[in-house]
Structures are given as structure tokens and as C-alpha cells.
Amino acid sequence: MTALISSIETISIGSPKTVGPVSLYPIYNHGPAPLTYISARDAIAAGTLLIEEATLETVPTLLFTNTGTIPVLVTDGEIVEGGYQNRTVTVPVLLVPGTTPVPVACVESGRWHGERGRTFGRSTQRLPRNVRRAVVQSVGLTEHGTPRRVNQGEVWSQVDHVLQSRLINAETNSLLEIGEHAPSEHIDARLTTVDNAVAILRHLRPLPGQTGVVIAIGGRIINAELFDRTETLATYWDEVLAAIAFDVPSSIDGSRPSISRALRFVRQVLKAGGESNDGIGVGTEFRFNSSRVAAQGLTFENQLVCLSVIAA
């Protein structure tokens, strides 16, 4: 985990941008030059990434085929829609050219049929924090070397919680319904306040040299996302910010965390119990779970590719 430790120890955090109760703290990664890869979003747009059901359809596995010449980055929390049911990728993957079985979890419990075909598109939504935490915590319980299956029941439970908080009655219990409904006038005022703040903040773009972001609602830091380069952060920017509004703490105070506290939030993964193993594609996966955070990321060629830190 030398690459991970070095990257986390050398990051710095700048002054936050705050709108209402939501604060965004820029992270700067002072590591080596970025790696060469393309994001899953851009690969799909270029027609060089195909996602489809396995030959014998099964919930926890999809086939990703990279027809290009460079690796494709698929981050954990990305959602693909179509096939027999919508799924989310459970671990970060750097796909080499060829076909790779990728571990996924279902985020649509009420459908299992092929009326939409066997292939998938990529959703512009990202898993909300509590759903991602359920994924990372259960993947972290997997024995070393075995398939990275998650506690599917807990994932469905968290999806239901998000839908219910938004007063959405989804026919197939699909998480993607949250992006297809206008907010109800009857939802909790907390959610409306955060919705409005996020709508403003999404118009911002990453600062020059910014490679990650720490996110806080009121005085509580809820998660952080870190990449090896500004371009990758920019690719996921809208999705990362939109996910904030779908999982709001039960209470919001009027304070704002200090910059030093935001830095400690990211670095606390180094104190959590961790495990690492060979990545599904190339590189090394690692994850950390403690009473305070769940974290997951990927390194390749002694460089950090991506890291997600989620508050417990």
C-alpha cells in the first residue's frame, strides 16, 4: 500500500466553497504524473466499451468488453442501466483490452427479465452515500481471493430508504427513479435546502490542479472523492455532486468543518483496518472499514488512481 500511503500523506486541501449547508473542499494531489486511461463514460461515448449480461445471467456479474487500446477506468458507485436489472459496480476497476467479468450489485429489486435486451448503458447517476457504504462494508467482509459479492439485502434496504425519503413509489424499486421525479413539495425541508445548494454548486467546475473533493453538509463531513488527475474529477463532477442531495444527514447544524478537519477525514483511512488484493483488471484494490469510515480505491504502477472515503 506504499502508493496509497504516499498519495494520502502528500495531498493538500484548499478553502471550501459553501452554499447554504453544503461545503466543497478542493483536494490537490501532489503525486507523480497521471496515468494513461479513459473513463467508462468517455469509452462508451467512443463506442469502445460494451457492457452486457454474462452468458448465464447472474445478478452479481456483468461482462465489460474494452475494444480500445488503452485501459478504461470504471469507478465503484457507477450505475449501469438495462439488461435484466439495473446494477452498480462494486469495486473500482481498470480494464485492459478484452472482456472482463466485473462484480456488480442490483439497484432495482423489482425486475429480472430481458425485455430491455442484454446490454447496458451508463447512467449519469451515482450511488448515494449510504448505499455506497453498504456496498463497501460488505465487500470488505469478503474473504481474500473470493469473488467480491456484497450483502445484496442491505443494498436493497438502503435503496428503499432513499426512495422512501423522496416519497417515490418506484414500480421496480429502481434507484434511478430518484433522477426521474421532480422533488415532492411534501419532502423534508432538509432535503429541499440541500437540493437548492447542490443545484448552485453543480455550476462550478474543478479548480486548476484540483483532483478531488471533500463534501460536508453543515458541520458533518459525509464523503470524499480523490483521483489522480483533474480531468477525471471533471468527468465525474456532476454525478458526485448530484449524489449529495439523495442522502442527507438526519440533522443539519449551522457550522462548517475546518480545512484541517477535512484533511484529517481523508487521512483517517490510514488508521482504519485495511485489506488489499489484485484488482479485477490491472492494479491493486484496497479497502478500509472502521467505526468512522468505509473507504475503497485502486492503485496502478505505484500510483493512486482513485479513492472514495465515506463517513460511517
GULORO-948238 format. One record per residue (C-alpha): x, y, z; residue number from 1; residue in one letter. Coordinates in steps of 0.1 Angstrom, whole numbers. Layout:
residues N
((X,Y,Z),NUM,'a')
...
This chain:
residues 312
((0,0,0),1,'m')
((30,23,-4),2,'t')
((15,42,-33),3,'a')
((-17,48,-13),4,'l')
((0,59,18),5,'i')
((23,83,-1),6,'s')
((-6,98,-20),7,'s')
((-27,104,11),8,'i')
((2,118,31),9,'e')
((11,144,4),10,'t')
((-24,157,-5),11,'i')
((-34,192,5),12,'s')
((-68,208,9),13,'i')
((-79,243,0),14,'g')
((-105,267,12),15,'s')
((-141,255,8),16,'p')
((-169,269,-14),17,'k')
((-201,270,6),18,'t')
((-237,274,-5),19,'v')
((-263,270,22),20,'g')
((-254,240,43),21,'p')
((-232,223,17),22,'v')
((-194,229,16),23,'s')
((-169,216,-11),24,'l')
((-132,215,-1),25,'y')
((-108,211,-31),26,'p')
((-82,183,-28),27,'i')
((-48,186,-45),28,'y')
((-28,155,-52),29,'n')
((9,162,-54),30,'h')
((19,128,-67),31,'g')
((36,117,-99),32,'p')
((23,124,-134),33,'a')
((-12,110,-141),34,'p')
((-16,76,-157),35,'l')
((-29,69,-192),36,'t')
((-65,57,-193),37,'y')
((-100,67,-204),38,'i')
((-131,69,-183),39,'s')
((-160,45,-187),40,'a')
((-182,74,-197),41,'r')
((-159,85,-225),42,'d')
((-152,49,-236),43,'a')
((-190,43,-240),44,'i')
((-194,75,-259),45,'a')
((-165,65,-282),46,'a')
((-180,30,-287),47,'g')
((-150,12,-272),48,'t')
((-168,-2,-241),49,'l')
((-196,-28,-242),50,'l')
((-214,-39,-211),51,'i')
((-237,-69,-212),52,'e')
((-252,-97,-191),53,'e')
((-230,-128,-185),54,'a')
((-236,-158,-208),55,'t')
((-256,-174,-180),56,'l')
((-273,-144,-165),57,'e')
((-265,-138,-128),58,'t')
((-271,-108,-105),59,'v')
((-235,-102,-92),60,'p')
((-216,-103,-125),61,'t')
((-216,-84,-158),62,'l')
((-192,-86,-187),63,'l')
((-173,-55,-197),64,'f')
((-155,-55,-231),65,'t')
((-129,-29,-238),66,'n')
((-124,-28,-276),67,'t')
((-100,1,-274),68,'g')
((-62,1,-270),69,'t')
((-58,18,-235),70,'i')
((-72,9,-201),71,'p')
((-107,20,-191),72,'v')
((-114,32,-156),73,'l')
((-147,21,-140),74,'v')
((-152,36,-106),75,'t')
((-172,19,-78),76,'d')
((-206,36,-75),77,'g')
((-212,39,-112),78,'e')
((-246,27,-123),79,'i')
((-254,9,-155),80,'v')
((-290,6,-167),81,'e')
((-306,-20,-190),82,'g')
((-302,-58,-192),83,'g')
((-322,-79,-167),84,'y')
((-320,-52,-140),85,'q')
((-300,-21,-133),86,'n')
((-267,-26,-114),87,'r')
((-239,-8,-98),88,'t')
((-202,-16,-100),89,'v')
((-190,-26,-65),90,'t')
((-152,-21,-68),91,'v')
((-130,3,-89),92,'p')
((-117,-15,-120),93,'v')
((-90,-6,-146),94,'l')
((-100,-26,-176),95,'l')
((-74,-37,-201),96,'v')
((-84,-45,-237),97,'p')
((-106,-76,-239),98,'g')
((-136,-90,-219),99,'t')
((-135,-89,-181),100,'t')
((-162,-102,-156),101,'p')
((-169,-73,-133),102,'v')
((-186,-76,-98),103,'p')
((-219,-57,-95),104,'v')
((-249,-53,-72),105,'a')
((-285,-49,-81),106,'c')
((-302,-15,-75),107,'v')
((-336,-25,-90),108,'e')
((-351,-53,-69),109,'s')
((-384,-55,-87),110,'g')
((-372,-65,-122),111,'r')
((-355,-96,-136),112,'w')
((-362,-100,-173),113,'h')
((-346,-93,-206),114,'g')
((-373,-71,-222),115,'e')
((-347,-43,-224),116,'r')
((-321,-66,-241),117,'g')
((-289,-79,-227),118,'r')
((-267,-48,-230),119,'t')
((-264,-18,-207),120,'f')
((-259,20,-210),121,'g')
((-242,40,-183),122,'r')
((-264,61,-161),123,'s')
((-255,97,-152),124,'t')
((-265,90,-116),125,'q')
((-241,77,-89),126,'r')
((-248,57,-58),127,'l')
((-259,79,-28),128,'p')
((-236,77,2),129,'r')
((-254,52,24),130,'n')
((-259,28,-5),131,'v')
((-222,30,-13),132,'r')
((-213,25,23),133,'r')
((-234,-7,24),134,'a')
((-215,-19,-7),135,'v')
((-181,-11,5),136,'v')
((-186,-25,40),137,'q')
((-199,-58,28),138,'s')
((-173,-62,0),139,'v')
((-148,-55,28),140,'g')
((-161,-86,46),141,'l')
((-154,-109,17),142,'t')
((-126,-134,23),143,'e')
((-94,-126,5),144,'h')
((-93,-140,-30),145,'g')
((-130,-149,-33),146,'t')
((-155,-131,-57),147,'p')
((-164,-96,-44),148,'r')
((-201,-102,-37),149,'r')
((-219,-78,-14),150,'v')
((-247,-80,11),151,'n')
((-275,-76,-15),152,'q')
((-302,-74,10),153,'g')
((-286,-45,28),154,'e')
((-280,-27,-6),155,'v')
((-318,-31,-14),156,'w')
((-327,-18,21),157,'s')
((-306,13,16),158,'q')
((-321,19,-19),159,'v')
((-356,16,-4),160,'d')
((-346,41,23),161,'h')
((-335,67,-4),162,'v')
((-367,62,-24),163,'l')
((-389,65,7),164,'q')
((-372,97,18),165,'s')
((-380,112,-15),166,'r')
((-416,99,-14),167,'l')
((-411,79,-46),168,'i')
((-432,48,-53),169,'n')
((-410,31,-79),170,'a')
((-427,3,-98),171,'e')
((-395,-18,-99),172,'t')
((-378,-3,-69),173,'n')
((-351,12,-92),174,'s')
((-327,36,-76),175,'l')
((-327,55,-109),176,'l')
((-362,67,-102),177,'e')
((-348,94,-79),178,'i')
((-335,112,-110),179,'g')
((-367,109,-129),180,'e')
((-390,126,-104),181,'h')
((-392,162,-95),182,'a')
((-389,167,-57),183,'p')
((-422,164,-39),184,'s')
((-434,195,-21),185,'e')
((-440,172,9),186,'h')
((-405,160,14),187,'i')
((-385,170,44),188,'d')
((-373,207,43),189,'a')
((-337,195,49),190,'r')
((-337,178,16),191,'l')
((-351,208,-2),192,'t')
((-324,230,13),193,'t')
((-296,207,2),194,'v')
((-312,203,-32),195,'d')
((-311,240,-38),196,'n')
((-275,243,-26),197,'a')
((-264,214,-49),198,'v')
((-282,230,-79),199,'a')
((-260,261,-75),200,'i')
((-227,242,-67),201,'l')
((-231,220,-98),202,'r')
((-225,250,-120),203,'h')
((-189,253,-105),204,'l')
((-161,233,-121),205,'r')
((-130,218,-105),206,'p')
((-102,244,-99),207,'l')
((-69,243,-118),208,'p')
((-49,214,-104),209,'g')
((-78,201,-82),210,'q')
((-80,163,-82),211,'t')
((-106,156,-55),212,'g')
((-132,170,-32),213,'v')
((-143,167,4),214,'v')
((-180,172,9),215,'i')
((-197,184,41),216,'a')
((-233,191,50),217,'i')
((-234,215,79),218,'g')
((-208,205,104),219,'g')
((-207,169,92),220,'r')
((-182,156,65),221,'i')
((-200,130,46),222,'i')
((-176,118,20),223,'n')
((-145,125,-2),224,'a')
((-135,116,-37),225,'e')
((-99,116,-50),226,'l')
((-85,109,-84),227,'f')
((-50,111,-100),228,'d')
((-59,140,-123),229,'r')
((-82,170,-127),230,'t')
((-97,156,-159),231,'e')
((-111,125,-142),232,'t')
((-126,146,-114),233,'l')
((-142,168,-140),234,'a')
((-157,137,-157),235,'t')
((-174,126,-125),236,'y')
((-181,161,-111),237,'w')
((-218,165,-118),238,'d')
((-225,129,-107),239,'e')
((-206,133,-74),240,'v')
((-224,165,-65),241,'l')
((-258,153,-76),242,'a')
((-255,123,-52),243,'a')
((-251,146,-23),244,'i')
((-288,155,-24),245,'a')
((-300,119,-23),246,'f')
((-287,111,11),247,'d')
((-289,139,37),248,'v')
((-280,135,74),249,'p')
((-310,134,98),250,'s')
((-300,168,113),251,'s')
((-280,197,99),252,'i')
((-263,223,121),253,'d')
((-251,257,111),254,'g')
((-213,251,114),255,'s')
((-187,243,88),256,'r')
((-157,220,93),257,'p')
((-122,235,93),258,'s')
((-98,227,65),259,'i')
((-76,207,89),260,'s')
((-106,186,99),261,'r')
((-113,179,62),262,'a')
((-77,168,57),263,'l')
((-79,145,88),264,'r')
((-111,130,74),265,'f')
((-93,117,43),266,'v')
((-61,107,62),267,'r')
((-80,87,88),268,'q')
((-83,58,64),269,'v')
((-46,51,72),270,'l')
((-57,43,107),271,'k')
((-86,20,97),272,'a')
((-83,-17,93),273,'g')
((-75,-24,57),274,'g')
((-70,-52,31),275,'e')
((-57,-53,-4),276,'s')
((-58,-77,-33),277,'n')
((-51,-79,-70),278,'d')
((-76,-58,-90),279,'g')
((-103,-72,-112),280,'i')
((-85,-57,-142),281,'g')
((-50,-44,-135),282,'v')
((-37,-27,-104),283,'g')
((-43,-33,-67),284,'t')
((-76,-28,-49),285,'e')
((-77,-17,-13),286,'f')
((-105,-10,12),287,'r')
((-107,1,48),288,'f')
((-135,-2,73),289,'n')
((-138,13,107),290,'s')
((-164,26,130),291,'s')
((-159,60,114),292,'r')
((-153,55,76),293,'v')
((-156,30,48),294,'a')
((-131,36,20),295,'a')
((-122,19,-12),296,'q')
((-97,27,-40),297,'g')
((-73,15,-67),298,'l')
((-36,19,-74),299,'t')
((-16,10,-105),300,'f')
((21,12,-113),301,'e')
((27,26,-78),302,'n')
((2,55,-83),303,'q')
((-32,62,-68),304,'l')
((-59,60,-95),305,'v')
((-90,67,-73),306,'c')
((-101,67,-37),307,'l')
((-136,71,-21),308,'s')
((-139,78,16),309,'v')
((-175,75,30),310,'i')
((-185,86,65),311,'a')
((-200,58,87),312,'a')
